[in-house]
Amino acid sequence: MPQLSVNLDLVAALRELRGLKEPDPAQAAVLAELAQADGIAIQFRRDRRHIRERDIYLLKGVVKTKLTIEMPPVEDYIKKALEIKPWLVTFVADHADSSTPVSTIDFDAAPVDFSDVANQFAGVGVNVAYFVEPEPEAVKGAARAGATAVLINCHSYTAARTLEEAQSELDRIDRAVQAAQKSDLVVNCGRGISYRNVRPLMELGLIDEFVVGHAICVRAMLVGFERAVREMMDILMLPVSS
């Protein structure tokens, strides 16, 4: 059965909409874990648009499962993560323009020696993943850069408009996942995963963890946070046909 990490960025975004103290991502993390979530994920952006530095410290203190921080490979962020020591750091591409959407790592153009960074984290017992496109070469690049895991970008699949497009993207993801398995990498998948589109990904049979945020947070507005997480967990627990 694949695991579930709940991304709390939308909780933080709702808080920042009014500049208030609530809703608190740390409280949402507690509810997610009560609903048997396997982990908590957050995204630490250059502009601190949603998650604040204080949130990271609070989450490190309250999360009992595993905490994942997505972040760009910026020196002060790296120092902060080495201090906090989450379970996993997932690196995304760095963009000086904060309005640029978060994107995948291009190892051919990256200005950072990721192997050195990965070694630093390995030295303090922190796992390293890279956000990559569903392509075998991108996965191999992550392996060469010292990854213990990859976060596969599923956006093209989850945004597909036709069954043919969806199947084509599933095939891409399948090839990338198989490449990750051959490289002994843990396979995480995220971006747009919902209650409706997660089953075909599960049926690939090789995905270790799903990172789901928006779908759970939107559902939680209607039924409550614990129930929303439990409903996703119930789907992941269903047997997959062989």
SEKOLDO-621325 format. One line per field, with one value per residue: x, y, z of N, C-alpha, C in turn; residue in one letter; residue number from 1. Coordinates in nm, 4 decimals, decimal comma, padded with zeros to 6 digits. Last residue first. Example, Ala and Ser with C-alpha at 12.3 -4.5 7.8 and 13.67 -1.06 7.14 Angstrom:
n.c1: [01,2850_01,3190]
n.c2: [-00,2250_-00,5690]
n.c3: [00,7080_00,7800]
ca.c1: [01,3670_01,2300]
ca.c2: [-00,1060_-00,4500]
ca.c3: [00,7140_00,7800]
c.c1: [01,2900_01,3200]
c.c2: [00,0030_-00,3300]
c.c3: [00,7870_00,7800]
torro: [S_A]
kolvo: [2_1]
This chain:
n.c1: [-00,4426_-00,5932_-00,5282_-00,7426_-00,7341_-00,5853_-00,6314_-00,8914_-00,8446_-00,6956_-00,8987_-01,0564_-00,8828_-00,8732_-01,1403_-01,1620_-00,9891_-01,1119_-01,4460_-01,6100_-01,5489_-01,2856_-01,1708_-01,1564_-00,9409_-00,7388_-00,7227_-00,6437_-00,3969_-00,2262_-00,0326_00,1904_00,2257_00,4793_00,5699_00,4690_00,4246_00,1695_-00,0123_-00,2315_-00,1977_-00,2771_-00,5513_-00,6252_-00,6236_-00,8319_-01,0127_-00,8819_-00,5734_-00,2830_-00,1417_00,1461_00,3392_00,5030_00,8079_00,9984_01,3370_01,5640_01,7136_01,7142_01,4910_01,3006_01,3307_01,2397_00,9728_00,8978_00,9210_00,7248_00,4975_00,4866_00,4240_00,1758_00,0314_00,0263_-00,1394_-00,3721_-00,4411_-00,4883_-00,7078_-00,8985_-00,8267_-00,6905_-00,4714_-00,3782_-00,2526_-00,0387_00,1018_00,1720_00,3416_00,6729_00,8025_01,0584_01,2797_01,5430_01,7979_02,0441_02,2878_02,2938_02,2273_01,9503_01,8803_01,9391_01,7472_01,5226_01,5719_01,5595_01,2857_01,0492_00,8553_01,0729_01,1265_01,2604_01,4564_01,5506_01,7284_01,7208_01,9532_02,1820_02,3916_02,5040_02,3090_02,3491_02,5945_02,5350_02,3682_02,5585_02,7202_02,5328_02,4650_02,5962_02,4004_02,2747_02,1492_02,1366_02,1082_01,8996_01,6377_01,3667_01,0464_00,8998_00,6565_00,6087_00,7242_00,7242_00,9794_01,2638_01,4605_01,4058_01,5244_01,3412_01,3486_01,4245_01,3083_01,4203_01,2831_01,2614_01,4587_01,6586_01,7278_01,9847_01,9434_01,7600_01,9298_02,1112_01,9323_01,8584_02,0952_02,1332_01,8804_01,7315_01,3878_01,1923_00,9834_01,0206_00,8426_00,8409_00,6631_00,5177_00,4780_00,5101_00,5857_00,8384_00,8227_00,6234_00,7650_00,9590_00,7918_00,6639_00,8672_00,8870_00,5698_00,4132_00,3571_00,5763_00,8501_00,9896_01,1063_00,9150_00,8700_00,5991_00,5474_00,3912_00,3816_00,2723_00,0701_-00,2420_-00,4308_-00,5662_-00,3715_-00,2369_-00,4185_-00,4166_-00,1530_-00,1625_-00,3357_-00,1701_00,0246_-00,1110_-00,3946_-00,6013_-00,4692_-00,3601_-00,3726_-00,3838_-00,5694_-00,4129_-00,2682_-00,4518_-00,4462_-00,1825_-00,1811_-00,3425_-00,1881_00,0314_00,0444_00,0153_00,0523_00,1493_00,0859_00,2058_00,0670_00,0838]
n.c2: [-00,6969_-00,4243_-00,3355_-00,2717_00,0385_00,2309_00,4628_00,5165_00,5747_00,8110_00,9825_00,9739_01,0806_01,3485_01,4191_01,3766_01,5790_01,8167_01,8387_01,8591_02,0963_02,1471_01,9096_01,9356_02,1146_01,9561_01,7451_01,8816_02,0043_01,7680_01,4798_01,2619_00,9153_00,6665_00,4641_00,2962_00,0675_00,0249_00,1347_00,1753_00,4325_00,5720_00,5132_00,6432_00,9238_01,0790_01,1406_01,2595_01,3733_01,5543_01,7845_01,6698_01,3638_01,0756_00,9097_00,6331_00,5789_00,4113_00,2209_00,2322_00,0884_00,2718_00,4710_00,3412_00,3105_00,5783_00,6384_00,4726_00,5802_00,8352_00,7677_00,6468_00,8654_01,0129_00,8494_00,8582_01,1295_01,1445_00,9703_01,0984_01,4524_01,6392_01,6349_01,7026_01,4772_01,4597_01,6915_01,6608_01,4976_01,4677_01,2737_01,3037_01,0453_00,9656_01,0017_01,1413_01,2048_01,2572_01,0233_01,0336_01,2489_01,1402_00,9420_01,1078_01,2169_00,9872_00,9051_01,1473_01,3331_01,5775_01,6101_01,7134_01,4962_01,4339_01,3027_01,2603_01,3163_01,2728_01,4355_01,3453_01,3898_01,6629_01,6615_01,5144_01,6930_01,8908_01,7490_01,7006_01,9502_02,2298_02,4460_02,5377_02,3140_02,2058_01,9372_01,9010_02,0766_02,0127_02,1786_02,4654_02,6944_02,9877_03,3094_03,5075_03,5443_03,5143_03,3250_02,9915_02,6620_02,3558_02,1738_01,9052_01,7954_01,6341_01,4480_01,4882_01,7797_01,9548_02,2143_02,2529_02,1998_02,4035_02,6266_02,5781_02,5932_02,8574_02,9836_02,8870_02,7134_02,5256_02,5497_02,2841_02,0979_01,8920_01,6581_01,4654_01,1908_01,1776_01,3855_01,7272_01,9266_02,0330_02,0904_02,2848_02,4976_02,5421_02,6142_02,8461_03,0347_03,0858_03,0122_02,9353_03,1435_03,2954_03,3334_03,3674_03,1143_02,8659_02,5587_02,3535_02,0421_01,7433_01,4702_01,1218_00,9414_00,9803_00,9176_01,1209_01,2308_01,3635_01,5697_01,7020_01,7993_01,9686_02,1673_02,2855_02,3856_02,5765_02,7373_02,9742_03,2207_03,4668_03,6690_03,7616_03,6704_03,4898_03,3341_03,1216_03,0101_02,9230_02,7209_02,5399_02,4934_02,3513_02,0959_01,7680_01,4609_01,1541_00,8166_00,5117_00,2175_-00,1195]
n.c3: [-01,0217_-00,8531_-00,5242_-00,2451_-00,0677_00,0552_-00,0815_00,0057_00,2756_00,2552_00,1715_00,4012_00,5935_00,5104_00,5597_00,8342_00,9311_00,8334_00,6952_00,4740_00,3364_00,3637_00,2834_00,0081_00,0013_00,1136_-00,0734_-00,3071_-00,2288_-00,1521_-00,1473_-00,2576_-00,2181_-00,2434_-00,4144_-00,7001_-00,8434_-00,9557_-01,1206_-00,9652_-00,8698_-01,0980_-01,1022_-00,8465_-00,8519_-00,9463_-00,7424_-00,5339_-00,6912_-00,7715_-00,8313_-00,7414_-00,7040_-00,5755_-00,5042_-00,4705_-00,3832_-00,5978_-00,7395_-01,0084_-01,0703_-00,9828_-01,1741_-01,3997_-01,3269_-01,3286_-01,5989_-01,7069_-01,5791_-01,6850_-01,9509_-01,9113_-01,8224_-02,0571_-02,2118_-02,0592_-02,0881_-02,3626_-02,3762_-02,2252_-02,2019_-02,0559_-01,7743_-01,5288_-01,4375_-01,6289_-01,5816_-01,3055_-01,1679_-01,1164_-00,8567_-00,6540_-00,5490_-00,3135_-00,2590_-00,4815_-00,6024_-00,8685_-00,9910_-00,9441_-01,1070_-01,3564_-01,3686_-01,3925_-01,6409_-01,7982_-01,7748_-01,6706_-01,5436_-01,3857_-01,0298_-00,7394_-00,5402_-00,1971_00,0763_00,4345_00,6887_00,8463_00,8123_00,5764_00,3909_00,3583_00,2252_-00,0029_-00,1355_-00,1987_-00,3767_-00,5776_-00,6749_-00,7203_-00,9228_-01,1462_-01,3924_-01,6424_-01,6166_-01,4413_-01,3681_-01,1560_-01,2077_-01,0370_-00,9308_-01,1367_-01,0597_-00,8761_-00,7862_-00,9609_-00,9188_-00,8717_-00,8646_-00,8597_-00,5474_-00,3339_-00,0363_00,2441_00,5107_00,7847_00,8817_01,0316_01,1040_00,9911_00,7275_00,6728_00,6935_00,4875_00,2714_00,2868_00,2240_-00,0482_-00,2235_-00,3992_-00,2822_-00,1266_00,0833_00,3512_00,5388_00,8271_00,9551_01,2474_01,4180_01,4375_01,6205_01,5559_01,2898_01,3041_01,4190_01,2208_01,0103_01,0965_01,0924_00,8201_00,6596_00,3585_00,1543_00,0679_00,0907_-00,1425_-00,1774_00,0066_00,1100_00,1476_00,3214_00,4356_00,6539_00,6586_00,6669_00,8365_01,0348_01,1493_01,3030_01,0981_01,0486_01,2946_01,2938_01,0707_01,1565_01,3440_01,1694_01,0132_01,1281_00,9520_01,1822_01,2089_00,9032_00,6417_00,4711_00,3322_00,5021_00,5421_00,2893_00,2813_00,4748_00,3384_00,1151_00,2205_00,3217_00,2003_00,3431_00,2134_00,2258_00,0645_-00,0935_00,0000]
ca.c1: [-00,3171_-00,6083_-00,5065_-00,6532_-00,8076_-00,5864_-00,4995_-00,8671_-00,9308_-00,6309_-00,7881_-01,1148_-00,9229_-00,7524_-01,0847_-01,2381_-00,9628_-00,9791_-01,3516_-01,6336_-01,6858_-01,3769_-01,1804_-01,2535_-01,0720_-00,7791_-00,7606_-00,7673_-00,5140_-00,2569_-00,1622_00,1874_00,1575_00,4075_00,5807_00,4776_00,5620_00,2254_00,1221_-00,2275_-00,1762_-00,1380_-00,4649_-00,6294_-00,5126_-00,7294_-01,0623_-00,9574_-00,7021_-00,3426_-00,2758_00,0980_00,2585_00,4329_00,6963_00,9205_01,1979_01,5115_01,6920_01,8180_01,6200_01,3157_01,3608_01,3794_01,0561_00,8920_01,0045_00,8651_00,5357_00,5121_00,5473_00,2852_00,0519_00,1029_-00,0051_-00,3012_-00,4145_-00,3810_-00,5861_-00,8481_-00,8884_-00,8297_-00,5094_-00,4435_-00,3711_-00,1404_00,0498_00,0788_00,2261_00,5736_00,7641_00,9184_01,2395_01,4050_01,7433_01,9089_02,2846_02,3102_02,3684_02,0307_01,8588_02,0116_01,8879_01,5369_01,5635_01,6858_01,3945_01,1371_00,8437_00,9739_01,1690_01,1364_01,4510_01,4769_01,7206_01,7055_01,8344_02,0716_02,3108_02,5873_02,3322_02,2280_02,5784_02,6280_02,3125_02,4462_02,7779_02,5975_02,3686_02,6536_02,4349_02,3980_02,1466_02,1486_02,2066_02,0346_01,7087_01,5114_01,1334_00,9257_00,7568_00,5609_00,7410_00,5969_00,8900_01,1324_01,4705_01,3717_01,5292_01,4228_01,2815_01,4695_01,2862_01,4241_01,3183_01,2819_01,3339_01,6668_01,5982_01,9618_02,0437_01,7145_01,8139_02,1591_02,0056_01,7566_02,0431_02,2279_01,9359_01,8660_01,4916_01,2564_01,0196_01,0280_00,9118_00,8228_00,7820_00,5474_00,5255_00,4931_00,4581_00,8082_00,9268_00,5930_00,6488_01,0002_00,8800_00,5853_00,8160_00,9969_00,6657_00,4757_00,2586_00,4403_00,7726_00,9110_01,1913_00,9483_00,9320_00,6863_00,5293_00,4785_00,3384_00,3691_00,2050_-00,1487_-00,3383_-00,6372_-00,4776_-00,1755_-00,3819_-00,5395_-00,1980_-00,0730_-00,3785_-00,2935_00,0625_-00,0647_-00,2569_-00,5762_-00,5413_-00,2872_-00,4066_-00,2724_-00,6109_-00,5111_-00,2042_-00,4139_-00,5720_-00,2273_-00,1038_-00,3821_-00,3157_00,0504_-00,0338_00,0770_-00,0443_00,1932_00,0275_00,1845_00,1459_00,0000]
ca.c2: [-00,7337_-00,5431_-00,3026_-00,3599_-00,0554_00,0992_00,4033_00,4837_00,4615_00,6896_00,9537_00,9313_00,9399_01,2663_01,4337_01,2915_01,4378_01,7766_01,8390_01,7460_02,0442_02,2596_01,9377_01,8422_02,1549_02,0801_01,7176_01,8020_02,0823_01,8860_01,5375_01,3894_01,0248_00,7676_00,4462_00,4269_00,0933_-00,0734_00,1161_00,0517_00,3199_00,5795_00,4660_00,4983_00,8539_01,0370_01,0842_01,1379_01,3908_01,4244_01,7679_01,7765_01,4755_01,1404_00,9913_00,7062_00,5851_00,5354_00,2054_00,3108_00,0321_00,1438_00,5001_00,3852_00,1914_00,5027_00,7081_00,4558_00,4396_00,8182_00,8413_00,5676_00,7515_01,0632_00,8798_00,7317_01,0746_01,2236_00,9397_00,9698_01,3364_01,6686_01,5831_01,8090_01,5218_01,3544_01,6676_01,7648_01,4348_01,5694_01,2782_01,3451_01,1458_00,9598_00,8779_01,1322_01,1611_01,3719_01,0651_00,9283_01,2575_01,2580_00,9026_01,0201_01,3059_01,0602_00,8239_01,1017_01,1873_01,5408_01,5851_01,7248_01,6028_01,4018_01,4057_01,2097_01,3671_01,1769_01,4615_01,3504_01,2521_01,6154_01,7362_01,4591_01,5665_01,9220_01,8010_01,5871_01,8790_02,0959_02,3955_02,6062_02,3565_02,3518_01,9847_01,8754_02,0427_02,0329_02,0633_02,3772_02,5954_02,8649_03,1924_03,4821_03,4659_03,5772_03,4522_03,1042_02,7950_02,4543_02,2186_02,0258_01,7800_01,7620_01,4548_01,3521_01,7079_01,8100_02,1595_02,2760_02,1197_02,2642_02,6147_02,5870_02,4685_02,7543_03,0018_02,8581_02,8425_02,5043_02,5693_02,4156_02,1286_02,0330_01,6859_01,5993_01,2409_01,0826_01,2600_01,6144_01,8557_01,9960_01,9966_02,1544_02,4414_02,5030_02,4990_02,7243_02,9895_03,0158_03,1014_02,8810_03,0708_03,3343_03,2967_03,4817_03,2316_02,9442_02,6803_02,4135_02,1861_01,8117_01,6068_01,2303_00,8902_01,0199_00,8136_01,0471_01,1574_01,2451_01,4764_01,6370_01,7098_01,8532_02,0796_02,2205_02,2878_02,4506_02,7079_02,8426_03,0969_03,3550_03,6377_03,8004_03,7794_03,5694_03,4549_03,2094_03,0638_03,0249_02,8425_02,5861_02,5636_02,4850_02,1943_01,8987_01,5682_01,2759_00,9470_00,6021_00,3419_00,0000]
ca.c3: [-01,0870_-00,9383_-00,6643_-00,3211_-00,1500_00,1182_-00,0937_-00,1347_00,2402_00,3051_00,0803_00,2740_00,6032_00,5041_00,4252_00,7425_00,9586_00,7910_00,8056_00,5649_00,3354_00,3851_00,4266_00,0655_-00,0514_00,1794_00,0654_-00,3056_-00,2687_-00,0725_-00,1850_-00,1868_-00,2868_-00,1657_-00,2700_-00,6347_-00,7988_-00,8632_-01,1755_-01,0412_-00,7789_-01,0542_-01,2117_-00,8674_-00,7886_-01,0427_-00,8678_-00,5053_-00,6234_-00,7405_-00,8882_-00,8292_-00,6602_-00,6858_-00,4586_-00,5693_-00,3379_-00,5428_-00,5947_-00,9415_-01,1100_-00,9125_-01,0337_-01,3955_-01,3437_-01,2037_-01,5012_-01,7487_-01,5588_-01,5419_-01,9183_-01,9677_-01,7323_-01,9429_-02,2591_-02,0742_-01,9553_-02,3027_-02,4514_-02,1782_-02,2653_-02,0930_-01,9068_-01,6054_-01,3634_-01,6164_-01,7168_-01,3501_-01,2332_-01,1494_-00,9984_-00,6582_-00,6469_-00,3628_-00,2041_-00,4274_-00,4637_-00,7776_-00,9977_-00,8823_-00,9624_-01,3109_-01,3609_-01,2760_-01,5248_-01,7887_-01,7203_-01,7780_-01,5564_-01,4863_-01,1678_-00,8151_-00,6392_-00,3196_-00,0277_00,2982_00,6187_00,8492_00,9325_00,6947_00,4321_00,4255_00,3502_00,0949_-00,0885_-00,1092_-00,2532_-00,5108_-00,5919_-00,7133_-00,7905_-01,1056_-01,2523_-01,6332_-01,7140_-01,3914_-01,4917_-01,1679_-01,1856_-01,1510_-00,8913_-01,0713_-01,1448_-00,9438_-00,7007_-00,9732_-00,8466_-00,9582_-00,8034_-00,9310_-00,6687_-00,4024_-00,1802_00,1735_00,3685_00,7322_00,8508_01,0078_01,1460_01,1340_00,7978_00,6702_00,7821_00,6260_00,2979_00,3064_00,3592_00,0587_-00,1833_-00,3451_-00,3833_-00,1263_-00,0555_00,3118_00,4124_00,7725_00,8856_01,1400_01,4767_01,3459_01,6400_01,6932_01,3333_01,2450_01,4873_01,3554_00,9967_01,0735_01,2222_00,8876_00,7246_00,4791_00,2338_00,0320_00,2108_-00,0969_-00,1575_-00,1122_00,1616_00,0472_00,3057_00,3402_00,6293_00,6632_00,6898_00,7309_00,9888_01,0447_01,3718_01,1575_00,9408_01,2479_01,4001_01,0713_01,0465_01,3887_01,2715_00,9523_01,1634_01,0115_01,1534_01,2677_01,0415_00,7265_00,5587_00,2578_00,4515_00,6537_00,3409_00,1868_00,4982_00,4725_00,0980_00,1656_00,3964_00,1815_00,3210_00,2811_00,1959_00,1756_-00,0939_00,0000]
c.c1: [-00,3390_-00,4782_-00,5152_-00,6447_-00,7099_-00,6618_-00,4934_-00,7340_-00,9094_-00,7123_-00,7152_-01,0061_-00,9809_-00,7882_-00,9590_-01,1809_-01,0351_-00,9524_-01,2198_-01,5413_-01,7094_-01,5222_-01,2740_-01,2771_-01,1811_-00,9148_-00,8093_-00,8151_-00,6431_-00,3883_-00,1923_00,0639_00,1599_00,3442_00,4950_00,4726_00,5783_00,3610_00,2043_-00,0945_-00,1569_-00,1050_-00,3167_-00,5438_-00,5091_-00,6160_-00,9523_-00,9967_-00,7658_-00,4667_-00,3420_-00,0353_00,2218_00,3446_00,6328_00,8035_01,1213_01,3682_01,6481_01,8045_01,7365_01,4515_01,3829_01,4223_01,2039_00,9786_01,0110_00,9600_00,6815_00,5600_00,5851_00,4198_00,1679_00,1272_00,0836_-00,1575_-00,3346_-00,3416_-00,4669_-00,7182_-00,8295_-00,9019_-00,6578_-00,4895_-00,4459_-00,2664_-00,0556_00,0192_00,1292_00,4596_00,6534_00,8828_01,0923_01,3879_01,6002_01,8849_02,1476_02,2894_02,3965_02,1788_01,9439_01,9997_01,9750_01,6825_01,5813_01,6868_01,5258_01,2513_00,9198_00,9684_01,0497_01,1725_01,3173_01,4853_01,6444_01,6881_01,8333_01,9435_02,1849_02,5121_02,4138_02,2433_02,4575_02,6176_02,4037_02,3877_02,6684_02,6574_02,4313_02,5655_02,4974_02,4525_02,2800_02,1565_02,2322_02,1422_01,8556_01,5602_01,2799_01,0293_00,7754_00,6761_00,6920_00,6042_00,7549_01,0309_01,3386_01,3776_01,4970_01,4133_01,3709_01,3892_01,3236_01,4074_01,3201_01,3373_01,3662_01,5287_01,5947_01,8356_02,0296_01,8131_01,7665_02,0444_02,0555_01,8225_01,9318_02,1683_02,0181_01,9371_01,6287_01,3553_01,0800_01,0690_00,9070_00,9072_00,7491_00,6754_00,5605_00,5578_00,4434_00,6849_00,8973_00,6974_00,6176_00,8846_00,9244_00,6744_00,7371_00,9500_00,7762_00,5803_00,3174_00,3357_00,6237_00,8320_01,1133_01,0388_00,9861_00,7376_00,6277_00,4444_00,4392_00,3046_00,3094_-00,0084_-00,2550_-00,5477_-00,5584_-00,2764_-00,3216_-00,5094_-00,3223_-00,1150_-00,2916_-00,3455_-00,0598_-00,0272_-00,2135_-00,4274_-00,5870_-00,3507_-00,3241_-00,2954_-00,4988_-00,5578_-00,3005_-00,3579_-00,5454_-00,3573_-00,1486_-00,3109_-00,3698_-00,0809_-00,0203_-00,0138_00,0290_00,0971_00,0950_00,1295_00,1114_00,0877]
c.c2: [-00,7549_-00,5692_-00,4306_-00,3175_-00,1452_-00,0045_00,2621_00,4116_00,4182_00,5655_00,8279_00,9014_00,8890_01,1183_01,3496_01,2992_01,3478_01,6286_01,7752_01,7446_01,9413_02,2132_02,0540_01,8715_02,0647_02,1293_01,8445_01,7767_02,0033_01,9503_01,6555_01,4641_01,1476_00,8709_00,5443_00,4080_00,2264_-00,0430_00,0243_00,0307_00,1905_00,4653_00,4735_00,4498_00,7049_00,9544_01,0279_01,0667_01,2550_01,4439_01,6357_01,7390_01,5677_01,2524_01,0578_00,7767_00,6745_00,5162_00,3353_00,3070_00,1050_00,0813_00,3712_00,4144_00,2258_00,3768_00,6316_00,5215_00,4173_00,6762_00,8207_00,6344_00,6646_00,9541_00,9279_00,7537_00,9452_01,1657_01,0160_00,9331_01,2090_01,5498_01,6037_01,7628_01,6325_01,4079_01,5573_01,7353_01,5357_01,5066_01,3803_01,3643_01,1797_01,0610_00,8579_00,9982_01,1498_01,3340_01,1787_00,9677_01,1546_01,2757_01,0191_00,9775_01,2257_01,1552_00,8994_01,0207_01,1349_01,3878_01,5562_01,7164_01,5955_01,5212_01,3516_01,3251_01,3131_01,2224_01,3748_01,3780_01,2482_01,4712_01,6852_01,5300_01,5025_01,7934_01,8312_01,6310_01,7609_02,0141_02,2570_02,5571_02,4209_02,4029_02,1342_01,9225_02,0253_01,9895_02,0995_02,2712_02,4958_02,7710_03,0671_03,3605_03,4370_03,4925_03,5284_03,2316_02,9016_02,5905_02,3225_02,0489_01,9101_01,7324_01,5997_01,3565_01,5658_01,7455_02,0077_02,2046_02,1345_02,1717_02,4688_02,5665_02,4671_02,6202_02,9016_02,8736_02,8213_02,6362_02,5528_02,4270_02,2673_02,0400_01,8345_01,6144_01,3733_01,1272_01,1557_01,4894_01,7320_01,9094_01,9469_02,0500_02,3010_02,4395_02,4486_02,6009_02,8593_02,9592_03,0181_02,9792_03,0246_03,2677_03,3226_03,4551_03,3481_03,0620_02,7590_02,5463_02,2357_01,9600_01,6719_01,3636_01,0005_00,9754_00,8515_00,9443_01,0727_01,1636_01,3496_01,5354_01,6329_01,7515_01,9545_02,1255_02,2140_02,3442_02,5760_02,8143_03,0955_03,2197_03,5188_03,7731_03,8260_03,6890_03,5453_03,3420_03,1580_03,0894_02,9559_02,7175_02,6128_02,5624_02,3363_02,0068_01,7015_01,3877_01,0539_00,7352_00,4280_00,1249]
c.c3: [-01,2359_-01,0103_-00,7462_-00,4662_-00,2282_00,0353_-00,0362_-00,1489_00,0961_00,2687_00,1242_00,1709_00,4709_00,5067_00,4086_00,6014_00,8595_00,8141_00,7664_00,6866_00,4448_00,3936_00,4566_00,2137_00,0050_00,1306_00,1339_-00,1631_-00,2554_-00,1073_-00,0937_-00,2360_-00,1975_-00,2575_-00,1915_-00,4833_-00,7268_-00,8044_-01,0850_-01,1143_-00,8553_-00,9594_-01,1769_-00,9851_-00,8211_-00,9826_-00,9575_-00,6349_-00,5967_-00,6545_-00,8575_-00,8939_-00,7750_-00,6313_-00,5797_-00,5025_-00,4345_-00,4942_-00,5284_-00,7902_-01,0426_-00,9450_-00,9548_-01,2522_-01,3418_-01,2131_-01,3695_-01,6483_-01,5956_-01,5135_-01,7730_-01,9394_-01,7806_-01,8393_-02,1439_-02,1201_-01,9648_-02,1677_-02,3945_-02,2476_-02,2064_-02,1556_-01,9333_-01,7431_-01,4361_-01,5504_-01,7172_-01,4878_-01,2935_-01,2293_-01,0189_-00,8036_-00,6238_-00,4744_-00,2541_-00,3594_-00,4008_-00,6317_-00,8991_-00,8800_-00,8893_-01,1607_-01,3143_-01,2586_-01,3963_-01,6699_-01,7042_-01,7173_-01,6778_-01,4980_-01,2579_-00,9623_-00,7122_-00,4134_-00,1481_00,1996_00,4760_00,7833_00,9342_00,8233_00,5618_00,4721_00,4280_00,2294_00,0161_-00,0506_-00,1513_-00,3783_-00,5188_-00,6190_-00,8031_-00,9718_-01,2131_-01,4896_-01,7003_-01,4879_-01,4532_-01,3052_-01,2064_-01,1152_-01,0053_-01,0359_-01,0731_-01,0356_-00,7661_-00,8974_-00,8501_-00,8766_-00,9071_-00,8628_-00,7350_-00,5300_-00,2495_00,0255_00,3231_00,5904_00,8060_00,9903_01,1345_01,1822_00,9487_00,7406_00,7885_00,7238_00,4420_00,3400_00,3904_00,1977_-00,0562_-00,3142_-00,3199_-00,2418_-00,0573_00,1659_00,3843_00,6468_00,8184_01,0697_01,3704_01,4054_01,5519_01,7094_01,4746_01,2843_01,4355_01,4322_01,1332_01,0716_01,2072_01,0216_00,7910_00,5312_00,3665_00,1200_00,1884_00,0309_-00,0955_-00,0764_00,0430_00,1022_00,2008_00,3352_00,5357_00,6320_00,6992_00,7674_00,8672_00,9762_01,2743_01,2382_00,9980_01,1381_01,3560_01,1759_01,0411_01,2821_01,3253_01,0546_01,0993_01,0280_01,0089_01,2364_01,0914_00,8733_00,6509_00,3382_00,3759_00,6024_00,4580_00,2340_00,4061_00,5028_00,2321_00,1533_00,3416_00,2409_00,3129_00,2432_00,2802_00,1279_00,0265_00,0000]
torro: [S_S_V_P_L_M_L_I_D_M_M_E_R_V_A_R_E_F_G_V_L_M_A_R_V_C_I_A_H_G_V_V_F_E_D_I_L_G_L_E_M_L_P_R_V_N_R_Y_S_I_G_R_G_C_N_V_V_L_D_S_K_Q_A_A_Q_V_A_R_D_I_R_D_L_E_S_Q_A_E_E_L_T_R_A_A_T_Y_S_H_C_N_I_L_V_A_T_A_G_A_R_A_A_G_K_V_A_E_P_E_P_E_V_F_Y_A_V_N_V_G_V_G_A_F_Q_N_A_V_D_S_F_D_V_P_A_A_D_F_D_I_T_S_V_P_T_S_S_D_A_H_D_A_V_F_T_V_L_W_P_K_I_E_L_A_K_K_I_Y_D_E_V_P_P_M_E_I_T_L_K_T_K_V_V_G_K_L_L_Y_I_D_R_E_R_I_H_R_R_D_R_R_F_Q_I_A_I_G_D_A_Q_A_L_E_A_L_V_A_A_Q_A_P_D_P_E_K_L_G_R_L_E_R_L_A_A_V_L_D_L_N_V_S_L_Q_P_M]
kolvo: [242_241_240_239_238_237_236_235_234_233_232_231_230_229_228_227_226_225_224_223_222_221_220_219_218_217_216_215_214_213_212_211_210_209_208_207_206_205_204_203_202_201_200_199_198_197_196_195_194_193_192_191_190_189_188_187_186_185_184_183_182_181_180_179_178_177_176_175_174_173_172_171_170_169_168_167_166_165_164_163_162_161_160_159_158_157_156_155_154_153_152_151_150_149_148_147_146_145_144_143_142_141_140_139_138_137_136_135_134_133_132_131_130_129_128_127_126_125_124_123_122_121_120_119_118_117_116_115_114_113_112_111_110_109_108_107_106_105_104_103_102_101_100_99_98_97_96_95_94_93_92_91_90_89_88_87_86_85_84_83_82_81_80_79_78_77_76_75_74_73_72_71_70_69_68_67_66_65_64_63_62_61_60_59_58_57_56_55_54_53_52_51_50_49_48_47_46_45_44_43_42_41_40_39_38_37_36_35_34_33_32_31_30_29_28_27_26_25_24_23_22_21_20_19_18_17_16_15_14_13_12_11_10_9_8_7_6_5_4_3_2_1]
